[in-house]
Amino acid sequence: MKGKALAFGAGTVVNAIATGFGAAFGLNLWTKAEVDILNEPGIFEGKILNDPSENTNLICTTARLVLNHFGLEQEYGASVITDSTIPISKGLKSSSAAANAVALATVAALKKDLDDLTIVGMGVEAALEAGVTITGAFDDACASYFGGFVVTDNLRKILISRQQIEENLMVMIHVPVKKSPTIKSNIKRIKSMKNYIELVFNIARNGDYKTALTLNGLIYSAALGFDTEATVRALEAGAVAAGLSGTGPATIALCPRDAYSDIEASWLEMEGEIIRTEFNKEKAKIV
């Protein structure tokens, strides 16, 4: 009874913490999960290959909730191993991708069938229970699982819309060394920006993800105390949109393919890693 699955990273268009409504798009970064069902009730073991020092509570909780969904928690446990190209606690939805991949892999290991939104919902529930999210990050989870550009009501867990991004843009990401766990964010300061984020959400809901991404990033950077230098440098170098992803510290820039080298050059003087990737259009899948 083994299962393997793959889910993807995502980038923020509108962070849902301020209003409960969010928007995000899939990124071509991945997390793989392998789940072995154990004949040992209550035993849940986890290992994160790309960062062994990270807490495994989320991935173990996700597997447990799937077993519980099928009434099997008193019969089995699980061993969960993940590997990923998504930097952890940098705003690139590593938690959502891990929860999605583990949930899907556990369903596969049990040889069960579940609809996509139920699987996403269990990952969101696991993230809340594990304390790695504030709103449940339903927007991030949907972007990670379904790919494309999604707009969501996080409070009611409703996928308002999903569409593919057809523009031929590259995604450049500046990833500072420092981690920034979402759960440690200053909620009072974020909530003070609610009225402005509502305006940005309406822009995103009308399909203008580029303007929304940039404005959301500037507003959240101000609330969270992040430097906007990476954003401004990217826009100056030819990006059509740029801004903080999640609660940071990563900055995402969208650019024409002939501009990526200029953006990369503008970021090289800054401390941190530079990732070059693309939008993801694929759904999470069993492998």
N, C-alpha and C positions, 0 to 999 in steps of 0.2 A: 504494500500500500504506500506508494510513493507518487508524488506529483511535482511537476516543475512548471513555473510560469514566469512571464516577463511583463513588466509594466514600465511606464516611461516617466520622465521628469516633466516639469511644466514651469512656465513663467507667469508672473502676475501681470494682469492688466488692471484690475481693480481689487485691492485688498479688502476682504469682507469684514475685518474686525470693527471698523468704524460704524458700519450700517447694517451688517447682516447680509448684504448683497455683494456678490463678487463676480469676477470674470478672469479667465486665464486661458493660456494656450499650451498645447503639448510641445515638448522639446524632445529632440532625438538623442536623449540620454536615457539610460535604462537601469533597471534593477531586476535581477533574476532571483527567484526564490526556489528552494528545493525543500519539500516537506516530506518527512518520513513519519508515518503513523506508528505510534508505539503501543504495545499491549500493556501499558502501565498507566492507569488512570491518574490524572493529576500531575503527571510529569511532563514538563515543557522545557525543552532545552533550546537555546538559541546561539547562533554564531554569525557575526557580521564580518565577512572576509576582507572587505575593503577598509574597515576601520575596527579592528578587534577590541579597542578600548571603549567603544560605544555601548550604551545600555541596550540590552536585548528585550526589554519589557514590551515594547510595541509589537515586535514580530511574534513573540510568544502569546501575547494577549489576543492577537488577531487569529492565530491558529485555534486557541481555546474557544473563542466566540463562534467560530465556524463549527467546531465540534458540538458546542452547546446548541447551536441552531438546529442541528439534526438529532438532538437528544443523545449524543454519544460521549459527552464529557465524562460520564461515570464509567465508560468502557475503555477509553483510549487516552493517550497523551500524544505528544508530537515533538520531533526534532526538526528544527528550522534552521536553514543556512541561507544567507543572502549574500549577494555580491553586486556591486553597483559602480557605475561611472558618474553617479550624481554626488557631488560634494555634500557632506552632511551638515545640517544647521547653517546653510548659507542662503536660504530663501528659494531654493530650486526644487522644492517639493520632494525631498528625499523620504520623508515620513509617509506621504501619500503614496508614493511609488512602492515603498516597501510593504505597506498595508495591503495595497491592491494585489501585488504579486503574491504575497503570502496567502491572502484569502483565496485567490484563484487557484493557487497550487494546492491548498488544503482541500478545496472542493474536488479538484482533479484526483487527488490521492484517495479520497473517499468514493470516487466513481459516482459522484452525484451531479445533478444539474441545478443551476440557479440562474435566474435572470441577472443581467449585468448590473442594474441599479441596486439589487439586493446585495450583491457582492461588494459594490462600492459602499453601500450603507454600513456593512459590517466593518469595513476598514475604517470608516469615519468613527463608528462607535468605539473601535479599538483605540484609535488615536486619542479620543476624549478620555477613555478609561485610563490609558497609559500616561496621560498628562502632557502630551507633546503638542497640543493644539488648543486654541482658545475658542474658536467657533465650530470646530469639527472639520474645517477646511474642505467643505463639500465641493467648492469650486475647484480647488487644486486636485481633489480626488477625481473629479469628472474629467478634467483636462488630462490628467495622468492616464486614466483608464480608456477614455474614448478618443483622445487626440483631437486635433482641430482647435477651434476657438469656442469656448463655452461661456455662457452667462447663467448664473444660478442665484436662487434664493437659498442661502445657507441655513436660515432659521427654520424653514419648512422642508428643507432638503428637496427642492424642486429644480430640475434642469430646465431652465427657461428656454434656452436655445443652444444649438450646436451647429457650427458650420466650418467648412474647410477654409483655410487661408490660401488663396490661389496666387497671391503675389509672390514673385520669385525673389524673396529676400533672404539674406543670411542672418543668423543670430550670433552675435558676439556677446560674451559674458566675461565681465571682470569680477574675479572672486578674491576678495581680501583674505588674509590668513585667519583673522579672527572669526570664530563662530558666533552666531546670534540666534539662540533658541527662541522660537516664537513665544513660548510660554513665559519668558522673562521680560516680555515687552511691557512698556508703560501704558496700560489700558486707558487711564484717565487722559493722558495727553493725546492718544489716538482718537478717543471719543470726542475730544474738543474740535476735531476736524470734520465731524459728521456732515454738516451742511454742505461743505465743499466736496466731500467724497460722493454725496448724493448726486451732485451735478455731474461729476466725472462718471458715475455709474450710468447715468442716462446717455452720456456720450457713447460709452461702450455698448450699451444695449441697442443703440442705433447703428452699430457696426463699425464705428470709428475707433478701432482698438489701438491705433498708433497714438492719437491724441490722448486717449484715456491713459495709456501706459505711461506717457511722459508726465502728465499732470498728476496722476496718482503717485508716481515715484517722487516727484518734488514735494508733494504734500506730506507723504509718509516720512521722507527723509527729514523734513523740518520737525515733525512730531517726535521722531525717534533719535534725532541728533546725529544723523549720518551726513557726512560730507557729500556734496553733489558734484565734486570735481570730475569723477568718472563719467557722469551723465553729460555734463557740459562739454567735456573734451570729445566725447563721442558725437554729439550733435554738431560741434564745430568741424569735426573731421568727415561729416557726410552722412551720419545716421539719420534715418527718417523718424525714429523714435528712440527714446532711451529713458531708463528709470530704474529705481530700486525694485527688486523682486521680493515679494513677501515682506518679512520684517528684516530683510537684509542678511548679510551685508552685500550680497552680489548685486551688480548692476547689469541689466540686459540692454543691449543696443540692437536695433533692427536696421539693416543697411542693404543697399544694392550690392551685388557681388563685386563690383569694381571699387567699392569703398572700404572693404574689410581691412585691407593692409594699412590704410591711413588711420583707421580707428585703432588697430593693433599697435601701430607706432605711437599713437597718442597715449596709450595706456602703459607702454613699456617702462616709462619712468616711475610708474606707481607700483607700490609693493603688492604682490599677489599674483594669482594665476590667471591666464587668459584662455578661455575655451571658445572654440569656433564650432558651431553646430547649425542645425536647421530645425524648422518646425516639424513636429511629428504628426502624421495623419493616420497612424495605425491604432487599432484598439489593443488593449492588453490581451495577452494570449497564452494558452497552454503550450508548452514546448516539450 
